[in-house]
């Protein structure tokens, strides 16, 4: 874990104007105001602020807020107002800017390795010397699971509820390296062996948001890092939570948020060169139209063990309009406890391209109950369940992907019998295409719905042995004979099959979950003797990310 030690800057917190106008009204109407937080007051006209929150509260549409390098245990909360402006509102960091939702707490009362402190509200995170402690007990989202009236009480009740990773217990059962909040006593407990806690750095998360902006227009956020969070006790939004249109997040990182790292809702929004990693539930979630998520990463999320069948993992776009006409490009989702990339319910016409989804415990890419996907040129390796999974999705194209070493089918289109009670969505998986994919050494190769569904599958390259090469016509009709599959279904007539055991180096990389596994075996196939023209054509057409820094490779 990266730890940023707290310090107090000796520099003044100021804001200063660069616009010169004839009157204050003219300045607001025609000129942007530049504000500086944490910098030196070099301008005699400077406005002075004592905190990030004060500067944010004073912002108006079109302003430019510059935040100097440093660590700020504060939050940016923009005022609710009309944000229409011909000039974008810009908030940017200069140098390394960290906005931390935790505070340093001292004066702990000690008793036999158990420390306690009066504390006014529940916290979801405590760390000591930069190391997060295990939470014992606790509630989320307004009282779950202790409040019997909580709306989440009966969700997935037979599979552990929405938070199966919760550690039950109280102050009397705490293991070493843990914390517990007693809601009735309003007291926070820590059990920690070793050096006295009062001689160590104890950070307790206290703020629900690092940045909160609602109903904004033309907002740009650049070069900011956010750390820790206390969002989940009361809400389900993100540590960085923005609703509005024409919003851009560029070079924004969120680490160790207690639940969701970034939530962005609205139309024509962009997240670029950003990350949300090691978050308690989910890296990024959003909805809207024409979003671009590019060159970003959501890895190692769901550290608190929320139910992956509910909402947990790397990135999720979900319901109530979902995400439409949007693009996920050059994205990295590695090692999440859940799905890597998940579109859930009513998301039409989206592209997932040139991205990496690896070693997630769930599906690599799931496009669920949606339509019009183009899933192209992705590297999907070593996921615990299916590599690319499209349940109840129609008119979608899965092409040019490397799908290898996943625990279940490499690619699966399925009909589980679900139907939309409202009648708005057609959940029949019809009109789907599987084209020019390399599908290697998965639990099995491919599942498509039983005819008639207008499915097209062709020009694919299947690699493996035995059951790894199995193809299913629905889950009830397995084909272990490739010629039999071709003859009976009329599918994959220009596809190829290579019977080969898994490459030893690649297998070891998948087993150890090495970031950027060795793919020399893939390039070596091009020079292998006896390869069919169809197989060579599939390999030649393949374009996938070579490295998780989004360098592209052609094979």
C-alpha positions as CSV (number, residue, x, y, z in Angstrom):
1,X,0.0,0.0,0.0
2,X,1.2,3.5,-0.8
3,X,1.2,5.6,2.3
4,X,1.2,9.3,2.3
5,X,2.3,10.7,5.6
6,X,0.3,13.7,6.9
7,X,1.9,17.1,7.1
8,X,0.7,20.6,7.5
9,X,1.8,23.0,4.8
10,X,3.3,26.3,5.9
11,X,2.1,27.9,2.7
12,X,-1.1,30.0,2.7
13,X,-4.3,28.6,1.2
14,X,-5.3,31.3,-1.3
15,X,-7.4,32.0,-4.4
16,X,-6.4,34.6,-6.9
17,X,-8.1,36.1,-9.9
18,X,-6.6,36.4,-13.4
19,X,-9.6,38.0,-15.1
20,X,-9.7,41.8,-15.3
21,X,-13.2,43.1,-15.9
22,X,-15.0,46.3,-15.5
23,X,-17.3,45.1,-12.7
24,X,-17.9,42.0,-10.5
25,X,-21.0,41.2,-12.6
26,X,-19.1,41.5,-15.8
27,X,-16.4,39.3,-14.4
28,X,-18.9,36.6,-13.6
29,X,-20.6,36.8,-16.9
30,X,-17.6,37.1,-19.2
31,X,-14.5,36.0,-17.4
32,X,-13.3,32.9,-15.5
33,X,-11.9,33.2,-12.0
34,X,-8.7,31.3,-11.2
35,X,-8.4,30.0,-7.7
36,X,-5.3,28.6,-6.0
37,X,-5.4,26.3,-3.0
38,X,-2.1,25.6,-1.2
39,X,0.0,27.9,-3.3
40,X,1.8,31.2,-2.6
41,X,-0.1,34.4,-2.8
42,X,2.0,36.1,-5.4
43,X,-0.9,38.3,-6.7
44,X,-1.9,41.3,-4.7
45,X,-5.5,40.7,-5.8
46,X,-5.5,37.2,-4.3
47,X,-8.6,35.8,-2.5
48,X,-7.7,33.7,0.5
49,X,-9.1,30.3,1.6
50,X,-8.2,28.1,4.5
51,X,-9.3,24.8,3.0
52,X,-10.2,22.8,-0.1
53,X,-13.8,22.7,1.0
54,X,-14.0,26.5,1.3
55,X,-12.5,27.1,-2.1
56,X,-14.9,24.5,-3.7
57,X,-17.9,26.1,-2.0
58,X,-17.0,29.5,-3.6
59,X,-16.6,28.1,-7.1
60,X,-18.9,29.3,-10.0
61,X,-19.3,28.0,-13.5
62,X,-16.2,28.7,-15.6
63,X,-13.8,29.0,-12.6
64,X,-10.4,27.4,-12.6
65,X,-9.3,25.9,-9.3
66,X,-5.5,25.0,-9.0
67,X,-4.5,22.8,-6.1
68,X,-0.8,22.8,-5.2
69,X,1.1,19.6,-4.4
70,X,0.3,18.2,-0.9
71,X,-2.0,16.0,1.1
72,X,-5.4,17.4,1.9
73,X,-7.6,15.8,4.5
74,X,-10.6,17.5,3.2
75,X,-13.1,17.2,0.4
76,X,-14.2,19.0,-2.8
77,X,-18.0,19.5,-2.7
78,X,-19.3,21.7,-5.4
79,X,-22.4,23.9,-4.7
80,X,-25.7,22.9,-6.2
81,X,-26.5,25.5,-8.8
82,X,-27.0,26.1,-12.5
83,X,-23.6,25.1,-14.1
84,X,-24.3,26.2,-17.6
85,X,-21.2,28.0,-18.9
86,X,-19.5,28.6,-22.2
87,X,-16.2,28.1,-20.4
88,X,-15.4,24.7,-18.9
89,X,-15.0,24.6,-15.1
90,X,-11.6,23.2,-14.3
91,X,-10.2,21.7,-11.1
92,X,-6.6,20.5,-11.4
93,X,-3.7,19.5,-9.3
94,X,-0.2,20.8,-9.9
95,X,2.3,18.2,-8.7
96,X,1.3,15.3,-6.5
97,X,-2.1,16.1,-5.0
98,X,-3.7,13.6,-2.6
99,X,-7.2,14.2,-1.2
100,X,-7.5,11.8,1.8
101,X,-10.9,10.9,3.3
102,X,-9.3,9.8,6.5
103,X,-8.0,11.7,9.6
104,X,-5.1,10.9,11.9
105,X,-6.4,10.0,15.3
106,X,-4.4,9.8,18.6
107,X,-5.0,9.6,22.3
108,X,-6.2,6.0,22.3
109,X,-7.1,4.4,25.6
110,X,-5.3,1.1,26.0
111,X,-6.2,-2.1,27.9
112,X,-4.4,-5.4,27.3
113,X,-3.8,-4.9,23.6
114,X,-7.3,-3.5,23.0
115,X,-7.5,0.3,22.3
116,X,-10.6,2.4,22.2
117,X,-11.7,5.9,21.4
118,X,-15.0,7.9,21.6
119,X,-16.2,8.1,18.0
120,X,-19.4,9.9,16.8
121,X,-20.1,7.8,13.7
122,X,-19.5,4.4,12.1
123,X,-16.3,4.1,10.1
124,X,-15.6,1.6,7.3
125,X,-11.8,1.8,7.4
126,X,-9.0,2.0,9.9
127,X,-5.3,1.7,9.0
128,X,-2.2,1.6,11.2
129,X,1.1,2.8,9.7
130,X,-0.4,2.5,6.3
131,X,-1.7,-1.1,6.7
132,X,-5.5,-1.6,6.6
133,X,-7.1,-3.4,9.5
134,X,-9.8,-6.0,9.2
135,X,-13.3,-4.8,10.0
136,X,-15.3,-6.8,12.5
137,X,-19.0,-6.3,12.3
138,X,-20.1,-3.1,10.7
139,X,-23.0,-2.1,8.6
140,X,-23.4,-0.7,5.0
141,X,-26.0,1.2,3.0
142,X,-28.0,2.5,5.9
143,X,-27.9,-0.4,8.3
144,X,-27.5,-3.6,6.4
145,X,-27.4,-6.4,7.7
146,X,-28.5,-5.4,11.3
147,X,-31.6,-3.3,10.4
148,X,-34.4,-5.7,9.5
149,X,-36.2,-3.0,7.5
150,X,-33.2,-2.4,5.3
151,X,-34.1,-2.7,1.6
152,X,-31.2,-5.0,0.9
153,X,-32.1,-7.5,3.5
154,X,-33.5,-10.2,1.2
155,X,-31.3,-9.8,-1.8
156,X,-29.4,-13.0,-2.6
157,X,-30.3,-14.3,0.9
158,X,-29.5,-17.9,-0.1
159,X,-26.0,-17.0,-1.3
160,X,-24.7,-15.0,1.7
161,X,-26.6,-11.8,1.0
162,X,-25.0,-8.7,-0.6
163,X,-22.0,-8.8,1.8
164,X,-20.9,-12.4,2.4
165,X,-17.4,-11.2,3.2
166,X,-18.5,-9.4,6.4
167,X,-16.7,-10.6,9.6
168,X,-19.3,-11.1,12.3
169,X,-18.2,-10.3,15.9
170,X,-17.8,-7.6,18.5
171,X,-15.2,-6.1,20.8
172,X,-14.8,-9.3,22.7
173,X,-14.1,-11.5,19.7
174,X,-11.7,-9.2,17.7
175,X,-8.6,-10.9,16.2
176,X,-5.3,-9.1,16.2
177,X,-5.1,-6.4,13.5
178,X,-8.8,-5.6,13.5
179,X,-11.2,-2.8,14.4
180,X,-14.9,-2.7,15.5
181,X,-17.3,0.1,15.9
182,X,-19.9,-0.1,18.7
183,X,-22.9,1.9,17.5
184,X,-24.7,1.9,20.9
185,X,-21.7,3.2,22.8
186,X,-20.4,5.3,19.9
187,X,-16.9,3.9,20.5
188,X,-14.2,2.7,18.1
189,X,-12.1,-0.3,19.1
190,X,-8.8,-1.5,17.7
191,X,-6.9,-4.7,18.7
192,X,-3.3,-4.4,17.8
193,X,-0.2,-6.1,19.2
194,X,3.3,-4.7,19.1
195,X,4.2,-1.1,19.6
196,X,1.8,1.2,21.6
197,X,-0.8,2.5,19.2
198,X,-0.3,6.0,20.4
199,X,3.3,5.8,19.0
200,X,2.0,4.8,15.6
201,X,0.0,6.5,12.8
202,X,-3.7,5.6,13.0
203,X,-5.9,6.8,10.2
204,X,-9.7,6.6,10.4
205,X,-11.9,7.2,7.4
206,X,-14.4,9.9,8.1
207,X,-15.5,11.6,4.8
208,X,-18.0,10.0,2.4
209,X,-16.7,11.8,-0.6
210,X,-13.4,13.1,-1.8
211,X,-15.2,14.9,-4.6
212,X,-19.0,15.4,-5.0
213,X,-20.6,17.3,-7.9
214,X,-24.2,17.0,-8.8
215,X,-26.0,18.3,-11.9
216,X,-22.8,19.8,-13.4
217,X,-22.0,20.8,-17.0
218,X,-18.7,21.1,-18.7
219,X,-16.6,20.1,-15.7
220,X,-13.0,19.0,-16.0
221,X,-11.1,17.2,-13.2
222,X,-7.3,16.6,-13.8
223,X,-4.3,15.3,-12.0
224,X,-5.9,14.4,-8.6
225,X,-5.5,11.4,-6.4
226,X,-8.0,10.2,-3.8
227,X,-7.4,7.9,-0.9
228,X,-9.6,6.1,1.6
229,X,-13.3,6.7,2.1
230,X,-16.3,6.3,4.4
231,X,-19.1,6.2,1.8
232,X,-20.6,2.7,2.5
233,X,-22.1,3.3,5.9
234,X,-24.8,5.5,4.4
235,X,-24.7,5.4,0.6
236,X,-23.9,3.4,-2.5
237,X,-22.2,6.1,-4.6
238,X,-18.5,6.6,-5.2
239,X,-15.8,8.3,-3.3
240,X,-15.6,10.5,-6.4
241,X,-19.2,10.9,-7.3
242,X,-20.3,13.1,-10.2
243,X,-23.6,13.5,-12.1
244,X,-23.9,15.8,-15.1
245,X,-22.9,16.1,-18.8
246,X,-19.7,16.9,-20.7
247,X,-17.6,15.9,-17.7
248,X,-14.0,14.8,-18.1
249,X,-11.8,13.0,-15.5
250,X,-8.2,12.8,-16.7
251,X,-5.3,11.4,-14.7
252,X,-7.5,10.8,-11.7
253,X,-6.7,8.0,-9.4
254,X,-8.7,6.5,-6.5
255,X,-7.1,3.9,-4.2
256,X,-8.5,2.0,-1.2
257,X,-12.0,3.6,-1.3
258,X,-14.3,1.7,1.1
259,X,-16.9,0.9,-1.5
260,X,-17.0,2.4,-5.0
261,X,-14.1,4.4,-6.3
262,X,-15.6,6.5,-9.1
263,X,-19.3,7.0,-10.0
264,X,-20.0,9.0,-13.1
265,X,-23.6,9.4,-14.4
266,X,-24.7,11.5,-17.4
267,X,-24.2,12.0,-21.1
268,X,-21.1,12.8,-23.1
269,X,-18.7,12.1,-20.3
270,X,-15.0,10.9,-20.4
271,X,-12.8,9.0,-18.0
272,X,-9.2,8.9,-19.4
273,X,-5.9,7.8,-18.1
274,X,-7.4,7.2,-14.7
275,X,-7.7,4.3,-12.2
276,X,-9.8,3.0,-9.3
277,X,-7.9,0.2,-7.6
278,X,-8.1,-1.8,-4.3
279,X,-11.6,-0.4,-3.6
280,X,-13.9,-2.1,-1.1
281,X,-16.6,-3.0,-3.6
282,X,-16.2,-1.7,-7.2
283,X,-13.7,0.4,-9.1
284,X,-16.0,2.4,-11.5
285,X,-19.7,2.4,-12.1
286,X,-21.8,4.7,-14.3
287,X,-24.7,5.2,-16.6
288,X,-25.6,7.5,-19.4
289,X,-25.0,7.9,-23.1
290,X,-21.9,8.4,-25.2
291,X,-19.4,7.8,-22.4
292,X,-15.7,7.2,-23.2
293,X,-13.7,5.1,-20.8
294,X,-10.2,5.0,-22.2
295,X,-6.7,4.2,-21.1
296,X,-7.8,3.5,-17.5
297,X,-7.6,0.7,-15.0
298,X,-9.9,-0.9,-12.3
299,X,-7.9,-3.7,-10.6
300,X,-7.9,-5.7,-7.3
301,X,-11.3,-4.3,-6.3
302,X,-13.9,-5.8,-3.9
303,X,-11.5,-6.1,-1.0
304,X,-14.4,-6.3,1.4
305,X,-16.0,-9.3,-0.2
306,X,-19.4,-8.1,-1.5
307,X,-21.4,-10.6,-3.5
308,X,-20.2,-10.7,-7.1
309,X,-23.7,-11.6,-8.3
310,X,-25.0,-8.4,-7.0
311,X,-22.5,-5.5,-7.6
312,X,-18.8,-6.0,-7.2
313,X,-15.6,-6.2,-9.3
314,X,-13.8,-3.9,-11.7
315,X,-16.3,-1.8,-13.6
316,X,-20.1,-2.0,-13.9
317,X,-22.6,-0.2,-16.0
318,X,-26.1,-0.9,-14.8
319,X,-29.9,-0.4,-15.3
320,X,-32.2,2.5,-15.2
321,X,-31.2,3.4,-18.7
322,X,-27.9,1.8,-18.4
323,X,-25.1,2.9,-20.6
324,X,-25.7,3.4,-24.3
325,X,-23.6,4.3,-27.4
326,X,-20.5,4.2,-25.4
327,X,-16.9,3.0,-25.7
328,X,-14.6,1.1,-23.3
329,X,-11.1,1.2,-24.9
330,X,-7.6,0.3,-23.7
331,X,-9.0,-0.6,-20.3
332,X,-7.3,-2.9,-17.8
333,X,-9.2,-5.0,-15.2
334,X,-7.0,-7.4,-13.3
335,X,-7.5,-9.4,-10.2
336,X,-10.9,-8.2,-9.1
337,X,-13.1,-10.3,-6.8
338,X,-15.9,-10.4,-9.3
339,X,-16.2,-9.6,-13.0
340,X,-13.7,-7.5,-14.8
341,X,-16.0,-5.5,-17.1
342,X,-19.8,-5.8,-16.6
343,X,-22.7,-4.3,-18.5
344,X,-25.9,-5.2,-16.7
345,X,-29.4,-4.9,-18.0
346,X,-30.6,-2.7,-20.8
347,X,-27.3,-1.3,-22.2
348,X,-27.5,-0.9,-26.0
349,X,-24.9,-0.3,-28.6
350,X,-21.6,-0.3,-26.7
351,X,-18.0,-1.1,-27.7
352,X,-15.4,-2.9,-25.6
353,X,-12.2,-2.9,-27.5
354,X,-8.5,-3.4,-27.1
355,X,-8.8,-4.0,-23.3
356,X,-7.4,-6.5,-20.8
357,X,-9.5,-8.5,-18.4
358,X,-7.5,-11.1,-16.5
359,X,-7.5,-13.1,-13.3
360,X,-10.8,-11.8,-12.1
361,X,-12.7,-14.4,-10.0
362,X,-15.9,-14.0,-12.0
363,X,-16.3,-13.3,-15.8
364,X,-13.7,-11.5,-17.7
365,X,-16.3,-9.5,-19.7
366,X,-20.0,-9.8,-19.1
367,X,-22.6,-8.1,-21.3
368,X,-25.8,-9.1,-19.7
369,X,-29.4,-8.6,-20.8
370,X,-28.3,-5.9,-23.3
371,X,-27.8,-5.5,-27.0
372,X,-25.6,-4.3,-29.8
373,X,-22.2,-5.0,-28.3
374,X,-19.0,-4.9,-30.3
375,X,-16.4,-6.8,-28.2
376,X,-13.3,-6.6,-30.3
377,X,-9.6,-7.1,-29.9
378,X,-9.5,-7.8,-26.2
379,X,-7.2,-10.0,-24.1
380,X,-9.2,-12.1,-21.7
381,X,-7.1,-14.6,-19.8
382,X,-7.3,-16.6,-16.6
383,X,-10.6,-15.5,-15.2
384,X,-12.3,-17.8,-12.8
385,X,-15.5,-18.2,-14.7
386,X,-16.3,-17.5,-18.4
387,X,-14.0,-15.4,-20.5
388,X,-16.6,-13.4,-22.5
389,X,-20.2,-14.0,-21.4
390,X,-23.4,-12.6,-23.0
391,X,-26.5,-13.9,-21.2
392,X,-29.7,-12.8,-22.8
393,X,-28.0,-10.3,-25.2
394,X,-28.7,-9.9,-28.8
395,X,-27.3,-8.5,-32.1
396,X,-23.8,-8.4,-30.6
397,X,-20.4,-9.2,-32.2
398,X,-17.5,-10.9,-30.4
399,X,-14.5,-10.7,-32.8
400,X,-10.8,-10.8,-32.8
401,X,-10.3,-11.6,-29.1
402,X,-7.7,-13.8,-27.4
403,X,-9.7,-15.8,-24.8
404,X,-7.4,-18.3,-23.0
405,X,-7.1,-20.1,-19.7
406,X,-10.5,-19.2,-18.3
407,X,-12.2,-21.5,-15.8
408,X,-15.4,-22.1,-17.8
409,X,-16.2,-21.5,-21.5
410,X,-14.1,-19.1,-23.4
411,X,-17.1,-17.5,-25.0
412,X,-20.7,-18.0,-24.2
413,X,-24.1,-16.7,-25.5
414,X,-26.9,-18.2,-23.4
415,X,-30.6,-18.1,-22.9
416,X,-31.5,-18.9,-19.2
417,X,-35.2,-18.3,-19.8
418,X,-35.3,-14.8,-18.2
419,X,-37.8,-12.3,-19.6
420,X,-38.3,-8.6,-18.9
421,X,-41.5,-8.2,-16.8
422,X,-42.0,-4.7,-18.2
423,X,-41.8,-6.0,-21.8
424,X,-39.4,-3.3,-22.8
425,X,-36.4,-5.5,-23.4
426,X,-36.2,-8.5,-25.7
427,X,-34.0,-10.8,-23.8
428,X,-33.7,-13.5,-26.5
429,X,-30.1,-14.0,-27.5
430,X,-30.7,-13.6,-31.3
431,X,-28.6,-12.3,-34.1
432,X,-25.2,-12.7,-32.4
433,X,-21.8,-13.2,-34.1
434,X,-18.6,-15.0,-32.9
435,X,-15.9,-14.3,-35.5
436,X,-12.1,-14.7,-35.7
437,X,-11.4,-15.3,-32.1
438,X,-8.5,-17.4,-30.7
439,X,-10.1,-19.6,-28.0
440,X,-7.5,-21.6,-26.1
441,X,-7.3,-23.9,-23.1
442,X,-10.5,-22.8,-21.3
443,X,-12.8,-25.0,-19.3
444,X,-14.6,-25.6,-22.6
445,X,-14.5,-23.6,-25.8
446,X,-17.9,-22.1,-26.8
447,X,-21.6,-22.1,-25.9
448,X,-24.3,-20.7,-28.2
449,X,-28.0,-21.0,-27.9
450,X,-29.8,-23.9,-29.6
451,X,-31.2,-23.1,-33.0
452,X,-33.0,-21.1,-34.3
453,X,-31.3,-17.9,-33.0
454,X,-29.6,-16.6,-36.2
455,X,-26.2,-17.0,-34.5
456,X,-23.1,-16.8,-36.6
457,X,-19.9,-18.5,-35.5
458,X,-17.0,-18.7,-38.0
459,X,-13.3,-18.2,-38.7
460,X,-12.4,-19.0,-35.1
461,X,-9.3,-20.9,-33.9
462,X,-9.9,-23.4,-31.1
463,X,-6.9,-24.7,-29.2
464,X,-6.7,-27.3,-26.5
465,X,-7.2,-30.9,-25.5
466,X,-10.3,-33.0,-24.7
467,X,-13.0,-31.1,-22.9
468,X,-11.2,-27.8,-23.5
469,X,-12.3,-28.1,-27.1
470,X,-16.0,-28.9,-26.3
471,X,-18.6,-26.7,-27.9
472,X,-22.2,-26.5,-26.6
473,X,-25.4,-25.9,-28.4
474,X,-27.1,-24.6,-25.3
475,X,-25.9,-26.2,-22.1
476,X,-27.8,-29.5,-22.9
477,X,-26.0,-30.5,-26.1
478,X,-22.2,-30.8,-25.9
479,X,-20.1,-31.6,-29.0
480,X,-16.7,-33.2,-28.6
481,X,-16.4,-33.8,-32.3
482,X,-15.5,-30.7,-34.3
483,X,-16.7,-32.2,-37.6
484,X,-19.9,-33.2,-35.9
485,X,-20.4,-29.7,-34.7
486,X,-19.9,-28.3,-38.1
487,X,-22.1,-30.8,-39.8
488,X,-25.0,-30.6,-37.4
489,X,-25.1,-26.9,-36.8
490,X,-23.6,-25.4,-40.0
491,X,-21.4,-23.2,-37.8
492,X,-17.7,-22.7,-37.8
493,X,-17.3,-24.0,-41.3
494,X,-14.2,-21.8,-41.8
495,X,-12.9,-22.3,-38.3
496,X,-10.0,-24.4,-37.2
497,X,-9.0,-26.6,-34.3
498,X,-5.6,-27.4,-33.0
499,X,-5.2,-30.3,-30.5
500,X,-2.4,-29.2,-28.3
501,X,-1.5,-29.2,-24.5
502,X,-1.2,-25.9,-22.9
503,X,2.1,-24.0,-23.2
504,X,4.0,-24.7,-20.0
505,X,5.2,-21.1,-19.5
506,X,1.8,-19.7,-20.2
507,X,0.2,-22.2,-17.8
508,X,2.6,-21.2,-15.0
509,X,1.9,-17.5,-15.6
510,X,-1.9,-18.1,-15.4
511,X,-1.5,-20.2,-12.2
512,X,0.6,-17.4,-10.6
513,X,-1.5,-14.7,-12.1
514,X,1.4,-13.0,-13.6
515,X,0.6,-9.6,-15.0
516,X,1.1,-9.7,-18.7
517,X,1.5,-13.4,-19.2
518,X,4.0,-14.8,-21.7
519,X,2.3,-15.0,-25.2
520,X,5.3,-16.2,-27.2
521,X,3.3,-19.4,-27.9
522,X,0.8,-17.3,-29.8
523,X,3.3,-15.7,-32.1
524,X,5.0,-19.1,-32.5
525,X,1.9,-20.6,-34.0
526,X,2.3,-18.5,-37.2
527,X,5.5,-20.5,-38.0
528,X,4.1,-23.9,-36.9
529,X,4.0,-26.5,-39.6
530,X,0.7,-27.8,-40.9
531,X,-1.4,-24.9,-39.9
532,X,-4.4,-24.4,-42.1
533,X,-4.9,-21.3,-44.2
534,X,-8.0,-20.5,-42.1
535,X,-6.0,-20.7,-38.8
536,X,-3.3,-18.5,-40.3
537,X,-5.9,-16.0,-41.4
538,X,-7.4,-15.8,-37.9
539,X,-4.0,-15.3,-36.3
540,X,-3.1,-12.6,-38.9
541,X,-6.3,-10.7,-38.1
542,X,-5.7,-10.8,-34.3
543,X,-4.9,-7.5,-32.7
544,X,-4.8,-7.5,-28.9
545,X,-3.0,-5.4,-26.2
546,X,0.4,-6.8,-25.6
547,X,1.0,-5.2,-22.2
548,X,-1.2,-3.8,-19.5
549,X,0.1,-0.4,-20.3
550,X,-2.0,-0.6,-23.4
551,X,0.8,-1.1,-25.9
552,X,-0.8,-2.8,-29.0
553,X,0.6,-5.8,-30.6
554,X,-0.2,-7.6,-33.9
555,X,0.2,-11.3,-34.3
